[in-house]
Amino acid sequence: MKTVLLFFLLSTLVATCLGAVYTQGHNGRPACLTDVELSRPWKNNFDPTRYFVCVAKGIPGIELQCPSSYGFMDSPPVFGCVTFDNFQPLEPRDPPSLAAMN
């Protein structure tokens, strides 16, 4: 159990460090080329209620939406939908790889 927790924390740290750059005009959809991208959801840089999930390596992330009155948080330790009362907007940032925009 400690190994799993340590792996999760390290993955989160790496994802946070790698995701510190923002490509202007990109929604943040991951290309899902790395294990880090497969390990957690990624926020949509344009819509705080939407996020992306990688389902397989090499297949661009699919977009999902939080329930009504919820926003997506991607700040450790929270990677998921929270009520807007608990929501804290963050600067846009990219996942390690970006999918082409549609």
Buried (B, 14 or more C-beta within 10 A) or exposed (E): EEEEEEEBEEBBEBBBEBBEEEEEEBBBBBBBBBEBBBBBBBBBBEBBBBBBBBEEEEEBBEEBEBEEEBBBBBEBEEBEBBEEEEBEEEEBBBBBBBBEEE
